[in-house]
Amino acid sequence: MSNKNDPWLRNRQIFSPSMMAKKEKKRKWRVLPILWLAFRRTSTVIGAAVIISVVVAVWALSSILDEIDAGVEIAGLPEEMVLYLEINGDLPDRVGAANFSQPFTKDVRTLKNYIDALERAGKDHRVKGVYATLGDGSLSVAHAQEFRDALADFRTSGKFSYIYASAFDQGLGGYYLASAFDEMWMQPMGIVMISGISAQVPYLRRVLDKIGVYPQIYKRKEYKSAYDIFTESEMPEASRRATKELVEDLASTLSMGIAGDMGITQKAFKVLVDKGLYVDHEAMESGLIDALDYEDVLIEKINEQVTGDPKDKDLAYIKFDNYVAEMLKGKRGVFFVHDEDQEENPQKERKAKEDKADVVYYVGDSVKEKVAEKEKPDSSEIVEKEKSKAKKIALVYAIGMIVDSVGGRASAHDNGQIAFGQENVIAADEIAPVLLKIAEDESYGGVVLRVDSPGGSPVASETILRALQKVQESGKSVTVSMGSTAASGGYWIASSAEQIFVMPATLTGSIGVLGGKFSLAQLWDKLDVNWDEVSWGDKAGMWSMNQPYSKAEARRVNVMMDNVYSNFVARVAKGREMSEEEVEKIARGRVWSGKRAVEIGLADQIGGLNDALDYAAQQVGANDRRGVKVKIVPEPLTPLEQLIEMLEKQIQAGQALHIQAGLLHYLWPQIRESVTIQNMLSGKVAVYEPAHVLAQ
């Protein structure tokens, strides 16, 4: 039969390629091309080695210079300056790892660094004031409260603080931070938007019903509302009640601060809020801003205030990040020391600065006045306060979702926190060993745990909690500072601390649990998709989304929910020295504001991270955090360490590829057979392709 008359065999080979005779071409050896290829590859390898060597050398030099420079102030900062602060987006809690693409740029933008720099600037005779601009984005409310408190302390120094914006349109939160400055300046044609606080939540249950997705979510208890958006078609009454109270607490905190700065009552400020939006002249007339003018006019005012000349071109405006960088290099200390043997020992001033642990203070109003006037104080007026002999305090950050592990191995140098998309996650298998090492290290007297986490795995949370308890059993104190959020697992890990500090707007508590799955069985029916299976074990398909839980499976899930919830309540009761009945009343999955958390006993004090550090320092015999060495544990990677870690990962990846290649050698016959069958079905090869059988 002819191929062309058979539609099945048309354009197909009757014999497989392996059955057809092949004529071997005579191989020609070309010496010059082979030599040229070898030369090019050798050059590539040598060039790559040279480039890597140069990068390592440069980064190493950078790290060495940083170490040499540590403790010595940057000579480039002038004796008279204004700090220029750009407020654009939130300030993170911890320093990120050095940017691999910019090895010489260090990330100094953290909330603590900025607060410490403001505190330092208030005592620095070189700094005349702060000039800030407000851009897009804003700080979280809890972070804004900490930063606002630092601004209030700075203003007590008598130095000016002005903020400028083309418009104050970041909402009530942005306006709350801006109102802490001495004067708020806005450009003509700008607007002030203070339309209030709104909590809007989408509920998707009706949509899921339409497409055949059935959520089977179990929770403990009624206030645990994270998955209500899938299980409900409107806001449940318990969730509405809790959310309303949170909004009211937040509104009270914001309005109290703003009204206090404006010199009006909270009721009067509520009247302003109810109008919502103000154009430029309305904002000025209502007292919401202090000046309606252009930025260059404000700069002229600052120049005249500092130098007496509004057109002064020499006044230095120093970026706030540069000032922070100087502070981090100097670590601690004041800016010059004059004592009775200064002339005989000219190295003493430098030594005080180079020693990172030394703290030097000026004492007495007369000294402060002379420092402000750039006069040399008398030696009898200078007192040097030596470092406390107290033990170190470890500052450990727990930021993000709580998980058991990330990718099998997290980076211990990143506080057990790994970038996961745009989020950070807290890896228990990394942060717990860090805490256990601190427990064994006698040089530490306590731990301050900075928590900003919405929760995560109960098992991972328990691992971290146990490590913190081991720190306490070693005789060291554990103090917790809560950032924007310390809920669910975030509160679980904090529950055993001696003292818990929160900001009024910190979201805390949420003592509860939820879990379950989504069943897609109805969706597959609508799409006419049939899933079949072969399984072993009555509950083998328990977590499959292709079918709902059976009654027996649902019972097992609820046993797990009850176990997690009861243990959560028990741990909080033990840590907070309350009965389980007392905890149950304030638990039930409910989220509380920091203000309410203090009132009901879930937290101890209103205060920020520095307040927590002060408390921890007092537990080891110092007056405050300035009298002890506070060490971030573990320290972020240097650029050189980053490069080494990257190369190490490349080696590990190469080893993994080598293992995979070995497996591929043994698995290739089965893979090839599978590909052959697929190709037969697609008509890519002849139906007579012989099968390849693996000899066992």
C-alpha positions as CSV (number, residue, x, y, z in Angstrom):
1,M,0.0,0.0,0.0
2,S,1.3,3.4,-0.9
3,N,1.9,5.9,1.8
4,K,0.3,8.7,-0.1
5,N,-3.1,6.8,-0.3
6,D,-3.2,6.2,3.4
7,P,-4.1,9.3,5.5
8,W,-2.6,7.8,8.6
9,L,0.8,7.0,7.1
10,R,0.9,10.0,4.8
11,N,3.9,12.2,5.7
12,R,5.1,9.7,8.3
13,Q,8.0,7.3,8.2
14,I,7.3,3.6,8.2
15,F,10.6,2.8,9.9
16,S,11.9,4.5,13.0
17,P,15.2,6.4,12.7
18,S,16.9,3.7,14.7
19,M,15.9,1.1,12.1
20,M,17.1,3.1,9.1
21,A,20.7,2.8,7.9
22,K,22.8,5.9,8.7
23,K,25.9,6.8,6.7
24,E,28.6,8.1,8.9
25,K,30.3,11.3,7.8
26,K,34.0,11.3,7.8
27,R,35.2,13.5,10.7
28,K,37.6,16.3,9.7
29,W,40.0,17.5,12.3
30,R,40.4,21.3,12.2
31,V,43.4,22.2,14.4
32,L,43.2,26.0,14.3
33,P,39.5,26.4,15.2
34,I,40.0,24.0,18.1
35,L,43.0,25.9,19.4
36,W,41.1,29.2,19.0
37,L,38.1,27.8,21.0
38,A,40.4,26.6,23.7
39,F,42.1,30.0,23.8
40,R,38.8,31.8,24.1
41,R,37.6,29.6,26.9
42,T,40.8,29.9,28.8
43,S,40.7,33.7,28.5
44,T,37.1,33.7,29.7
45,V,38.0,31.7,32.8
46,I,41.1,33.9,33.6
47,G,39.1,37.1,33.0
48,A,36.4,35.9,35.3
49,A,38.9,35.0,38.0
50,V,40.5,38.5,37.7
51,I,37.2,40.3,37.9
52,I,36.2,38.3,41.0
53,S,39.5,39.0,42.6
54,V,39.2,42.7,42.0
55,V,35.7,42.7,43.4
56,V,36.7,40.8,46.5
57,A,39.7,43.1,47.0
58,V,37.7,46.3,46.6
59,W,35.0,45.0,49.0
60,A,37.5,43.8,51.5
61,L,39.2,47.3,51.4
62,S,35.8,48.9,51.9
63,S,35.1,46.7,55.0
64,I,38.6,47.4,56.3
65,L,38.2,51.2,55.9
66,D,34.8,51.0,57.7
67,E,36.5,49.2,60.6
68,I,39.3,51.8,60.7
69,D,36.8,54.6,60.5
70,A,34.6,53.2,63.2
71,G,34.3,55.5,66.2
72,V,35.8,58.5,64.4
73,E,33.4,61.2,63.4
74,I,33.3,62.3,59.8
75,A,35.4,65.3,59.5
76,G,33.4,66.6,56.5
77,L,30.3,67.6,58.5
78,P,30.4,71.4,59.2
79,E,30.3,73.1,62.6
80,E,27.0,74.7,61.6
81,M,24.3,72.9,59.7
82,V,20.6,72.2,59.2
83,L,19.5,68.6,58.9
84,Y,17.4,67.9,55.8
85,L,14.9,65.1,56.3
86,E,12.9,63.4,53.5
87,I,9.9,61.6,54.8
88,N,8.9,59.2,52.0
89,G,7.3,55.9,53.0
90,D,7.6,53.8,56.1
91,L,10.8,53.3,58.1
92,P,11.6,49.6,58.6
93,D,12.6,48.3,62.0
94,R,15.9,46.7,61.0
95,V,18.8,47.4,58.7
96,G,18.6,45.4,55.5
97,A,21.6,43.5,54.2
98,A,24.0,45.5,52.1
99,N,22.8,45.9,48.5
100,F,24.9,43.6,46.3
101,S,24.5,46.0,43.3
102,Q,25.7,48.9,45.4
103,P,28.4,47.6,47.7
104,F,29.5,51.0,49.0
105,T,25.9,52.1,49.9
106,K,24.9,51.2,53.4
107,D,21.2,51.2,54.4
108,V,20.8,53.4,57.5
109,R,17.0,54.1,57.1
110,T,15.6,52.4,60.1
111,L,13.2,53.7,62.7
112,K,15.6,53.3,65.6
113,N,18.5,55.0,63.7
114,Y,16.3,58.0,62.9
115,I,15.0,58.2,66.5
116,D,18.6,57.9,67.9
117,A,19.8,60.5,65.4
118,L,17.1,63.0,66.5
119,E,18.1,62.5,70.1
120,R,21.7,63.1,69.2
121,A,20.9,66.1,67.1
122,G,19.1,67.7,70.1
123,K,22.4,67.7,72.0
124,D,24.7,68.4,69.0
125,H,25.8,72.1,69.1
126,R,26.5,71.9,65.3
127,V,22.8,71.2,64.4
128,K,20.7,74.3,64.4
129,G,17.4,72.6,63.4
130,V,15.6,70.2,61.1
131,Y,14.0,70.9,57.8
132,A,11.8,68.1,56.5
133,T,9.7,67.5,53.4
134,L,6.7,65.1,53.2
135,G,6.5,63.0,50.1
136,D,4.3,60.1,48.9
137,G,3.5,57.4,51.4
138,S,3.7,57.6,55.2
139,L,4.8,55.8,58.3
140,S,2.5,53.2,59.9
141,V,0.7,54.8,62.8
142,A,2.6,52.9,65.4
143,H,5.9,53.9,63.8
144,A,4.7,57.5,63.4
145,Q,4.0,57.6,67.1
146,E,7.5,56.5,68.0
147,F,9.0,59.0,65.6
148,R,6.6,61.7,66.8
149,D,7.7,61.2,70.4
150,A,11.4,61.7,69.2
151,L,10.4,64.9,67.4
152,A,8.7,66.2,70.6
153,D,11.9,65.5,72.6
154,F,14.0,67.3,69.9
155,R,11.8,70.4,70.1
156,T,12.6,70.6,73.9
157,S,16.2,71.5,72.9
158,G,14.9,74.8,71.6
159,K,16.0,74.1,68.0
160,F,13.5,74.6,65.1
161,S,11.8,71.9,63.2
162,Y,9.9,72.8,60.0
163,I,8.1,70.6,57.5
164,Y,7.1,71.4,53.9
165,A,4.8,69.7,51.5
166,S,3.2,70.5,48.2
167,A,0.1,69.0,49.7
168,F,-0.8,67.2,52.9
169,D,-2.8,64.6,51.1
170,Q,-1.5,61.4,52.8
171,G,-4.6,61.2,55.0
172,L,-4.9,61.6,58.8
173,G,-1.8,59.4,59.5
174,G,0.5,61.5,57.4
175,Y,-0.9,64.7,58.9
176,Y,-0.5,63.2,62.4
177,L,3.3,62.9,61.9
178,A,3.6,66.4,60.2
179,S,1.7,68.1,63.0
180,A,4.6,67.3,65.4
181,F,6.9,69.9,63.7
182,D,7.0,73.5,64.9
183,E,5.6,74.8,61.6
184,M,3.8,73.2,58.7
185,W,4.4,74.9,55.3
186,M,2.3,74.1,52.2
187,Q,2.7,75.3,48.6
188,P,-0.2,77.4,47.2
189,M,-2.7,75.2,45.3
190,G,-2.1,72.3,47.7
191,I,-4.7,70.6,49.7
192,V,-5.0,69.2,53.2
193,M,-6.9,65.9,53.4
194,I,-7.9,64.7,56.8
195,S,-11.1,62.7,55.9
196,G,-11.0,60.4,58.9
197,I,-10.4,56.6,59.3
198,S,-12.2,53.9,57.4
199,A,-11.8,50.1,57.5
200,Q,-13.3,48.6,54.4
201,V,-13.3,44.8,53.9
202,P,-14.4,42.9,50.7
203,Y,-16.5,39.7,51.3
204,L,-16.2,37.1,48.5
205,R,-18.6,34.4,49.6
206,R,-21.3,35.0,47.0
207,V,-18.7,35.1,44.2
208,L,-17.1,31.8,45.5
209,D,-20.6,30.2,45.5
210,K,-21.2,31.2,41.9
211,I,-17.9,29.7,40.7
212,G,-18.2,26.5,42.8
213,V,-15.5,27.1,45.4
214,Y,-16.5,26.1,49.0
215,P,-14.4,27.4,51.9
216,Q,-14.1,25.0,54.8
217,I,-12.4,27.2,57.4
218,Y,-12.5,26.5,61.1
219,K,-11.6,29.1,63.7
220,R,-11.2,29.7,67.4
221,K,-13.0,31.9,68.1
222,E,-15.6,34.3,66.9
223,Y,-13.2,37.3,66.6
224,K,-10.6,35.4,64.5
225,S,-11.7,37.1,61.3
226,A,-8.8,36.8,58.9
227,Y,-10.7,34.3,56.6
228,D,-14.1,35.9,57.0
229,I,-13.7,37.5,53.6
230,F,-14.0,34.0,52.1
231,T,-16.6,32.5,54.4
232,E,-19.0,35.4,54.9
233,S,-21.0,37.7,52.6
234,E,-20.9,40.6,55.0
235,M,-19.1,41.6,58.2
236,P,-20.0,39.4,61.1
237,E,-21.2,41.2,64.2
238,A,-18.2,40.2,66.3
239,S,-15.8,41.4,63.7
240,R,-17.8,44.7,63.3
241,R,-17.7,45.3,67.1
242,A,-13.9,44.7,67.4
243,T,-13.1,46.7,64.3
244,K,-15.2,49.6,65.5
245,E,-13.4,49.7,68.8
246,L,-10.0,49.6,67.0
247,V,-11.0,52.5,64.8
248,E,-12.2,54.5,67.8
249,D,-9.0,53.9,69.7
250,L,-6.9,54.9,66.7
251,A,-9.0,58.0,66.1
252,S,-8.7,59.0,69.8
253,T,-4.9,58.6,69.7
254,L,-4.5,60.6,66.5
255,S,-6.9,63.4,67.4
256,M,-5.5,63.8,70.9
257,G,-2.0,64.3,69.5
258,I,-3.0,66.7,66.6
259,A,-5.4,68.7,68.7
260,G,-2.8,69.1,71.4
261,D,-0.3,70.5,68.9
262,M,-2.9,72.8,67.5
263,G,-4.0,74.0,70.9
264,I,-7.7,73.0,70.4
265,T,-10.0,70.4,71.9
266,Q,-10.5,67.0,70.4
267,K,-14.2,67.9,69.8
268,A,-13.1,70.9,67.8
269,F,-10.7,68.9,65.7
270,K,-13.4,66.3,65.0
271,V,-15.4,69.2,63.4
272,L,-12.4,69.9,61.1
273,V,-12.1,66.2,60.3
274,D,-15.8,66.0,59.3
275,K,-15.2,68.5,56.5
276,G,-12.7,66.1,55.1
277,L,-10.8,68.1,52.5
278,Y,-9.4,71.7,52.5
279,V,-8.1,73.8,49.7
280,D,-5.1,76.0,50.4
281,H,-6.7,79.1,51.8
282,E,-9.2,77.1,53.8
283,A,-6.4,75.1,55.4
284,M,-4.7,78.3,56.4
285,E,-7.8,79.9,57.8
286,S,-8.7,76.8,59.8
287,G,-5.2,76.6,61.4
288,L,-4.4,73.3,59.8
289,I,-1.1,74.7,58.4
290,D,1.1,77.5,59.6
291,A,2.3,79.0,56.3
292,L,1.0,79.0,52.7
293,D,4.1,79.8,50.6
294,Y,6.8,78.3,48.4
295,E,9.7,76.2,49.5
296,D,12.3,78.8,48.6
297,V,10.7,81.2,50.9
298,L,11.0,78.7,53.8
299,I,14.6,78.2,53.0
300,E,15.2,81.9,53.1
301,K,13.5,82.0,56.5
302,I,15.8,79.2,57.8
303,N,18.9,80.9,56.4
304,E,18.0,84.2,58.1
305,Q,17.2,82.4,61.4
306,V,20.6,80.7,61.4
307,T,22.9,83.2,59.8
308,G,21.0,86.4,59.7
309,D,21.1,86.5,55.9
310,P,18.1,85.1,54.0
311,K,20.2,84.8,50.8
312,D,23.1,83.0,52.5
313,K,24.7,80.4,50.2
314,D,27.1,78.9,52.7
315,L,24.7,77.4,55.2
316,A,25.0,73.6,55.0
317,Y,21.9,71.5,54.6
318,I,23.0,68.0,55.5
319,K,20.9,65.0,54.5
320,F,19.6,63.2,57.5
321,D,20.9,59.9,56.2
322,N,24.5,61.3,56.2
323,Y,24.1,62.5,59.8
324,V,22.8,59.0,60.7
325,A,25.8,57.5,59.0
326,E,28.1,59.7,61.1
327,M,26.3,58.7,64.3
328,L,26.7,55.0,63.4
329,K,30.4,55.4,62.8
330,G,30.9,57.3,66.1
331,K,28.4,55.0,67.9
332,R,28.4,57.1,71.0
333,G,30.0,60.0,72.6
334,V,29.8,63.8,72.4
335,F,31.7,65.9,70.0
336,F,34.8,67.2,71.8
337,V,36.3,66.8,75.3
338,H,38.2,69.4,77.3
339,D,39.7,68.4,80.5
340,E,42.6,69.4,82.7
341,D,45.2,67.3,80.9
342,Q,43.9,68.0,77.3
343,E,47.1,69.8,76.3
344,E,49.3,67.1,77.8
345,N,47.3,64.3,76.3
346,P,45.9,65.5,73.0
347,Q,44.9,61.9,72.1
348,K,42.3,61.6,74.8
349,E,39.6,63.2,72.7
350,R,40.2,60.9,69.8
351,K,40.4,57.9,72.1
352,A,37.0,58.8,73.6
353,K,35.5,58.8,70.1
354,E,37.3,55.7,68.9
355,D,36.2,53.6,71.8
356,K,32.7,52.6,70.8
357,A,31.7,51.8,74.3
358,D,32.6,55.1,75.9
359,V,29.8,57.6,76.7
360,V,30.9,61.2,77.3
361,Y,28.5,63.9,78.6
362,Y,28.7,67.6,79.2
363,V,27.3,68.5,82.6
364,G,25.7,71.8,83.7
365,D,23.8,74.5,82.0
366,S,26.9,76.7,81.7
367,V,28.6,74.0,79.7
368,K,25.6,73.8,77.3
369,E,25.6,77.5,76.8
370,K,29.3,77.6,76.1
371,V,29.1,74.7,73.7
372,A,26.2,76.5,71.9
373,E,28.4,79.6,71.6
374,K,31.4,77.5,70.5
375,E,33.4,78.5,73.6
376,K,35.7,76.1,75.4
377,P,34.2,75.0,78.8
378,D,36.3,75.1,81.9
379,S,37.9,71.8,82.8
380,S,36.0,71.7,86.1
381,E,32.7,71.7,84.2
382,I,33.5,68.5,82.2
383,V,32.6,65.1,83.5
384,E,33.3,61.9,81.6
385,K,30.9,59.1,82.4
386,E,32.5,55.7,81.9
387,K,30.8,52.8,80.5
388,S,28.7,50.7,82.9
389,K,30.3,47.4,83.8
390,A,26.9,45.8,83.2
391,K,26.5,43.0,80.7
392,K,25.5,43.5,77.1
393,I,21.9,43.6,75.8
394,A,21.1,41.6,72.7
395,L,18.6,43.3,70.3
396,V,16.9,40.6,68.2
397,Y,14.4,41.5,65.5
398,A,11.4,39.2,64.7
399,I,9.8,40.9,61.7
400,G,7.3,39.2,59.3
401,M,5.4,36.0,59.0
402,I,6.5,33.1,61.3
403,V,7.4,29.9,59.5
404,D,9.4,26.8,60.4
405,S,12.0,27.3,57.7
406,V,12.5,29.0,54.3
407,G,13.9,27.0,51.4
408,G,15.4,24.5,53.8
409,R,18.0,27.0,55.0
410,A,17.6,30.6,56.1
411,S,20.4,33.0,56.6
412,A,21.4,33.3,60.3
413,H,23.1,36.6,59.6
414,D,19.7,38.0,58.6
415,N,18.1,37.5,62.0
416,G,16.4,34.4,60.7
417,Q,14.4,36.6,58.4
418,I,14.3,36.0,54.7
419,A,12.9,38.1,51.9
420,F,9.9,36.4,50.6
421,G,8.5,38.4,47.7
422,Q,8.1,41.8,49.3
423,E,7.7,40.4,52.8
424,N,10.0,39.3,55.5
425,V,9.5,36.0,57.2
426,I,10.8,34.7,60.6
427,A,12.4,31.3,60.2
428,A,12.2,29.4,63.5
429,D,15.0,27.1,62.6
430,E,17.3,30.1,62.4
431,I,16.2,32.6,65.0
432,A,15.8,29.9,67.8
433,P,19.5,28.8,67.6
434,V,20.5,32.5,67.8
435,L,18.5,32.9,71.0
436,L,19.9,29.7,72.4
437,K,23.5,30.9,71.8
438,I,22.7,34.1,73.7
439,A,21.4,32.0,76.6
440,E,24.8,30.3,76.8
441,D,26.8,33.5,76.4
442,E,27.6,35.0,79.8
443,S,28.5,38.4,78.3
444,Y,24.8,39.1,77.7
445,G,22.5,40.1,80.5
446,G,19.3,40.3,78.6
447,V,17.4,40.2,75.3
448,V,15.1,42.8,73.8
449,L,12.9,41.2,71.2
450,R,11.5,43.6,68.7
451,V,8.3,42.0,67.3
452,D,6.4,43.1,64.2
453,S,4.5,40.1,63.0
454,P,0.9,39.1,62.1
455,G,1.6,35.5,63.1
456,G,2.1,32.3,61.3
457,S,2.9,28.7,62.2
458,P,1.9,27.6,65.8
459,V,4.7,25.1,65.7
460,A,7.3,27.6,64.6
461,S,6.0,30.1,67.2
462,E,6.4,27.4,69.9
463,T,10.0,26.8,68.8
464,I,10.8,30.5,69.2
465,L,9.0,30.8,72.5
466,R,10.9,27.8,73.9
467,A,14.2,29.4,73.0
468,L,13.2,32.6,74.8
469,Q,12.2,30.6,77.8
470,K,15.7,29.1,77.8
471,V,17.2,32.6,77.7
472,Q,15.1,33.3,80.9
473,E,16.2,30.1,82.5
474,S,19.8,31.1,82.1
475,G,19.1,34.1,84.3
476,K,18.8,36.7,81.6
477,S,15.9,39.1,81.2
478,V,13.6,39.1,78.1
479,T,11.9,42.3,77.2
480,V,9.6,42.7,74.2
481,S,9.0,45.8,72.1
482,M,6.0,45.6,69.8
483,G,6.0,47.5,66.5
484,S,3.0,48.0,64.3
485,T,1.6,44.5,64.8
486,A,2.2,41.7,67.3
487,A,-0.8,39.4,66.8
488,S,-1.5,35.7,66.8
489,G,1.9,34.0,66.5
490,G,3.5,37.4,67.0
491,Y,1.9,37.5,70.5
492,W,2.6,33.8,71.1
493,I,6.4,34.4,71.0
494,A,6.1,37.5,73.2
495,S,3.9,36.1,75.9
496,S,6.6,35.0,78.4
497,A,8.5,38.3,78.5
498,E,9.0,40.1,81.8
499,Q,7.9,43.4,80.2
500,I,6.0,44.1,77.0
501,F,6.1,47.6,75.5
502,V,3.6,48.7,72.9
503,M,2.6,51.9,71.1
504,P,-1.0,53.0,71.5
505,A,-1.7,52.0,67.9
506,T,0.0,48.6,68.0
507,L,-2.3,45.8,66.9
508,T,-1.8,43.1,69.4
509,G,-3.4,40.0,70.8
510,S,-5.5,37.9,68.4
511,I,-5.2,34.9,70.7
512,G,-6.9,32.4,68.4
513,V,-6.3,30.0,65.5
514,L,-7.9,29.2,62.2
515,G,-7.3,26.6,59.5
516,G,-8.9,24.5,56.8
517,K,-9.1,24.4,53.0
518,F,-11.1,25.3,50.0
519,S,-13.0,22.6,48.2
520,L,-13.1,23.0,44.4
521,A,-15.4,20.0,43.8
522,Q,-18.3,22.1,42.6
523,L,-16.0,24.1,40.3
524,W,-14.8,20.9,38.7
525,D,-18.4,19.8,38.2
526,K,-19.2,23.1,36.4
527,L,-16.2,22.7,34.2
528,D,-17.0,19.0,33.6
529,V,-13.6,17.9,35.0
530,N,-13.4,14.6,36.7
531,W,-10.6,13.8,39.1
532,D,-9.9,10.2,39.8
533,E,-7.4,8.7,42.2
534,V,-5.6,5.7,43.6
535,S,-4.8,6.1,47.3
536,W,-3.9,4.1,50.5
537,G,-5.3,5.2,53.9
538,D,-8.8,6.4,54.8
539,K,-7.6,10.0,55.2
540,A,-5.2,10.1,52.2
541,G,-7.2,12.7,50.4
542,M,-7.9,14.8,53.5
543,W,-6.1,17.9,52.3
544,S,-7.0,17.6,48.7
545,M,-8.9,20.6,47.4
546,N,-10.7,18.4,44.9
547,Q,-13.2,17.2,47.5
548,P,-14.6,18.6,50.8
549,Y,-13.8,17.2,54.2
550,S,-15.8,14.2,55.3
551,K,-17.4,14.4,58.7
552,A,-14.6,12.3,60.2
553,E,-11.9,14.5,58.6
554,A,-13.7,17.7,59.8
555,R,-13.7,16.3,63.3
556,R,-9.9,15.7,63.2
557,V,-9.3,19.3,62.0
558,N,-11.4,20.7,64.8
559,V,-9.5,18.6,67.3
560,M,-6.3,20.3,66.0
561,M,-8.0,23.7,66.3
562,D,-9.0,23.0,69.9
563,N,-5.5,21.8,70.8
564,V,-3.8,24.9,69.4
565,Y,-6.2,27.3,71.0
566,S,-6.1,25.8,74.4
567,N,-2.3,25.7,74.4
568,F,-2.2,29.3,73.2
569,V,-4.4,30.4,76.1
570,A,-2.3,28.3,78.6
571,R,0.9,29.9,77.4
572,V,-0.5,33.4,77.7
573,A,-1.9,32.7,81.1
574,K,1.5,31.4,82.4
575,G,3.5,34.3,80.8
576,R,1.1,37.1,81.9
577,E,0.5,35.5,85.4
578,M,-3.3,35.3,84.8
579,S,-5.8,32.5,85.1
580,E,-6.9,30.7,81.9
581,E,-10.4,32.0,82.6
582,E,-9.1,35.6,82.6
583,V,-7.2,35.1,79.4
584,E,-10.3,33.5,77.7
585,K,-12.3,36.6,78.3
586,I,-9.8,38.7,76.3
587,A,-8.7,36.1,73.8
588,R,-11.2,34.5,71.4
589,G,-9.2,35.7,68.5
590,R,-9.7,39.4,69.2
591,V,-7.3,42.1,68.1
592,W,-6.7,44.9,70.5
593,S,-5.0,48.3,70.2
594,G,-1.8,48.8,72.2
595,K,-3.7,51.2,74.4
596,R,-6.3,48.6,75.3
597,A,-3.7,45.9,75.6
598,V,-2.1,47.7,78.5
599,E,-5.5,48.2,80.2
600,I,-6.5,44.5,80.0
601,G,-3.0,43.1,80.9
602,L,-1.7,41.8,77.5
603,A,1.0,44.5,77.6
604,D,2.8,46.4,80.4
605,Q,3.8,49.8,79.3
606,I,3.3,52.3,76.5
607,G,6.7,52.9,74.9
608,G,8.9,52.4,71.9
609,L,12.0,50.3,71.3
610,N,14.3,52.7,73.2
611,D,12.0,52.5,76.2
612,A,12.3,48.7,76.1
613,L,16.1,49.0,75.9
614,D,16.2,51.4,78.8
615,Y,14.2,48.9,80.9
616,A,16.4,46.0,79.9
617,A,19.6,48.0,80.8
618,Q,18.2,48.8,84.2
619,Q,17.7,45.0,84.8
620,V,21.5,44.6,84.5
621,G,22.4,47.5,86.7
622,A,22.7,50.5,84.2
623,N,20.7,53.7,84.4
624,D,19.5,53.4,80.8
625,R,20.6,52.0,77.3
626,R,23.4,54.5,77.1
627,G,25.2,52.7,80.0
628,V,25.3,49.3,78.3
629,K,26.4,48.0,75.0
630,V,23.4,47.1,72.8
631,K,24.3,44.6,70.1
632,I,22.0,43.6,67.3
633,V,22.2,39.8,67.1
634,P,23.1,38.6,64.6
635,E,24.7,41.5,62.8
636,P,23.8,42.1,59.2
637,L,26.2,40.8,56.5
638,T,28.9,43.1,55.3
639,P,29.3,43.4,51.5
640,L,32.3,41.0,51.6
641,E,30.3,38.5,53.6
642,Q,27.5,38.8,51.1
643,L,29.8,38.0,48.2
644,I,31.2,35.0,50.0
645,E,27.7,33.8,50.8
646,M,26.7,34.2,47.2
647,L,29.6,32.2,46.0
648,E,28.9,29.6,48.6
649,K,25.3,29.3,47.3
650,Q,26.7,28.9,43.8
651,I,28.9,26.1,44.9
652,Q,26.0,24.4,46.6
653,A,23.9,24.9,43.5
654,G,26.7,23.2,41.4
655,Q,26.8,20.3,43.8
656,A,23.0,20.0,43.6
657,L,23.2,20.0,39.8
658,H,25.9,17.3,40.0
659,I,23.6,15.1,42.1
660,Q,20.7,15.8,39.7
661,A,22.9,14.8,36.8
662,G,23.6,11.4,38.5
663,L,19.9,10.8,39.1
664,L,19.2,11.8,35.5
665,H,21.6,9.1,34.3
666,Y,19.5,6.4,36.0
667,L,16.1,7.9,35.3
668,W,16.7,8.8,31.6
669,P,15.4,5.5,30.2
670,Q,12.0,5.9,31.9
671,I,11.9,9.6,31.0
672,R,12.7,8.7,27.4
673,E,10.0,6.1,27.3
674,S,7.5,8.6,28.7
675,V,8.5,11.1,26.1
676,T,8.2,8.5,23.3
677,I,4.7,7.6,24.4
678,Q,3.7,11.3,24.4
679,N,5.2,11.8,21.0
680,M,3.4,8.8,19.6
681,L,0.1,10.3,20.8
682,S,0.9,13.7,19.2
683,G,2.0,12.0,15.9
684,K,5.5,13.3,16.0
685,V,7.2,9.9,15.4
686,A,6.2,6.7,13.8
687,V,4.0,4.3,15.6
688,Y,6.7,1.6,15.3
689,E,9.2,3.4,17.5
690,P,10.6,0.4,19.5
691,A,10.2,0.5,23.2
692,H,13.2,0.9,25.5
693,V,13.1,-1.3,28.6
694,L,15.2,-0.7,31.7
695,A,17.0,-3.8,32.9
696,Q,16.3,-4.2,36.6
